[in-house]
Amino acid sequence: MRALRYLGRLFGEFMEFAWQNKAWWIIPIVLVLFVLMAFIIGGSSVAPFIYTLF
């Protein structure tokens, strides 16, 4: 739970930086990185269960 709070605060800081500096190009990059991170974490937790099926 602590990690989710940290990620939320980090995302908020990125948004604040983009808003203050008019760096709108950074928002899609950060969103793609967060989505890739979610896929990596989700894929690593599913992998052990796939191996038991074979």
N, C-alpha and C positions, 0 to 999 in steps of 0.2 A: 504494500500500500504506500509505503514511503517513496518507492521509485516512481509510482504514478504521479504523486504530488510533485516530485522533482521534475518529471517530464513536462507536466502542466506549467510549472513555473518557467522552465526553459523555453517552452513554446511561446509563452506570454512575453518573455523578454525579446525573443526574435520578432514578434509582431510589433512590439513597442519600438524596437530599433528601426524596423521597416517603415513604420508610421512616421516617426520623427525625422528620418533621413530621406524620406520619399524613395526608398529603395524597394519598389514594388516587385522587382525581378527576383528578390530573395525568397519571397513567399512560396512560389511553386517549387523551388529547390528544396526548401525545408519540408514542405508537405510530401514530396517524393521520398526524401530521406526517412521521414517518419513511417511512410507506408512500407518501404523496403525493410525497415527495422521490424515492423510488425510481422511481415512475412517470414523473416529470418527467425524471429522468436517463436512464431506459431509453427513453423516447419520443424524446428528442432524439438519441439515438445510432442509432435505427432510421429516422428520417425521411429521411436522404439516400438510403437504399437503396430506400425506397418510391417516390421520385421517379424512379428509374432504370427502374422497371417500366412506367411510363406514357410 
